[in-house]
Amino acid sequence: MDLRLDGNAALVTASSSGLGLASATALAREGANVTICGRTEERLGEAKAEIEAVATGDVMARQADVTDPDDVADLVETTVEAYGGLDHVVTSAGGVPPGPFMESTEKEWYGAYDTLVMSVVWTLWEAQPHLVESDAGTVTCITSTSVREAIDGLVLSNAVRRGVVGVVKTVAREFAPEVRANAVLPGAHETARIEELVEAALDRGEYDSYEEGLDDWASDVPLGRIGDPMELGDAVAFLSSDRASFVNGAAVSVDGGRLRS
Ligand SMILES: NC(=O)c1ccc[n+]([C@@H]2O[C@H](COP(=O)([O-])OP(=O)(O)OC[C@H]3O[C@@H](n4cnc5c(N)ncnc54)[C@H](OP(=O)(O)O)[C@@H]3O)[C@@H](O)[C@H]2O)c1
């Protein structure tokens, strides 16, 4: 299926690795000009090269922290200047600290809010005036299946991410009809974030080995495995394309069927 994204301008936040990188790669492979960002210069350079290997359009990599509103404003402005507009915004973010509720701190709660929710709010405040000018405007927010079913040991994600779905549901109405907005809910995908969560559970003594931890993430998935990040990236590219022209305000799980709700 041709997703008809040739020449469109896309900004993907927190995208020098993992699900953001996979989303940027899928959009670039379908012909979009793409801007990626992250905090670490070296990782950004590697990610840019990886995307350029499949891209037909331009790829721009910017050092930016999505918890800094000035960085976010600069990111949007630079993308618009480079590509002459902005058609697609995909928001990802860093992970928030794992751990049980009674061990979470006030600082972690406010930090999680900035990382997961305010990063999206700042991005959309800056991007909306450009998206409504596009004839293909879309917003796709990467969240987690934790917005539907709580995940053990991830209270910050379980509680705070739901705010992003509230934002998506609202802007899907307020930005329409010019712009569609959807959320994707990834289940476990093989990225650095999953490694970090398995390592943390190992440290808490929940598993005897890394392999056991990884198997546990796949154990309740009907497809019998965790996802490849590109399987999430492809879903993001589809939702960004006009092939999904009547999909608006949806929260689409990409989890191999694990969610029961
Ligand atoms: N992987 C999964 O299975 C899964 C499932 C459900 C939900 N999620 C969630 O999806 C999001 C992405 O996960 P992932 O697996 O793709 O993680 P990842 O592989 O660790 O990638 C995170 C990316 O975000 C960048 N980043 C982190 N904090 C940032 C910040 N403040 N400003 C700008 N860039 C930042 C990182 O680069 P720098 O560190 O260099 O900035 C990196 O490029 C996370 O919120 C995660 O919790 C992941």
The ligand as an ORCA input file, in Angstrom:
! r2SCAN-3c Opt
* xyz 0 1
  N       9.506     -0.174     24.256
  C       8.342     -0.569     24.708
  O       8.034     -1.738     24.723
  C       7.336      0.450     25.203
  C       6.041      0.022     25.480
  C       5.104      0.943     25.914
  C       5.462      2.264     26.072
  N       6.746      2.635     25.806
  C       7.085      4.046     26.016
  O       7.369      4.650     24.771
  C       8.345      5.680     24.948
  C       9.557      5.382     24.082
  O      10.096      4.146     24.497
  P      11.285      3.454     23.708
  O      11.181      2.013     23.969
  O      11.309      3.942     22.323
  O      12.537      4.032     24.544
  P      14.061      4.161     24.116
  O      14.463      3.112     23.144
  O      14.789      4.261     25.416
  O      14.137      5.555     23.347
  C      13.847      6.756     23.984
  C      14.258      7.886     23.040
  O      13.808      9.106     23.582
  C      14.923     10.007     23.695
  N      14.644     10.822     24.869
  C      14.501     10.425     26.134
  N      14.213     11.456     26.938
  C      14.186     12.556     26.126
  C      13.973     13.947     26.350
  N      13.713     14.418     27.581
  N      14.016     14.785     25.303
  C      14.291     14.314     24.063
  N      14.503     13.023     23.794
  C      14.456     12.152     24.809
  C      16.138      9.112     23.841
  O      17.330      9.757     23.455
  P      18.263     10.525     24.537
  O      18.279      9.664     25.765
  O      19.571     10.686     23.860
  O      17.572     11.835     24.782
  C      15.764      8.024     22.848
  O      15.995      8.450     21.531
  C       8.684      5.689     26.446
  O       7.874      6.646     27.100
  C       8.307      4.291     26.870
  O       8.036      4.206     28.251
  C       7.684      1.782     25.361
*
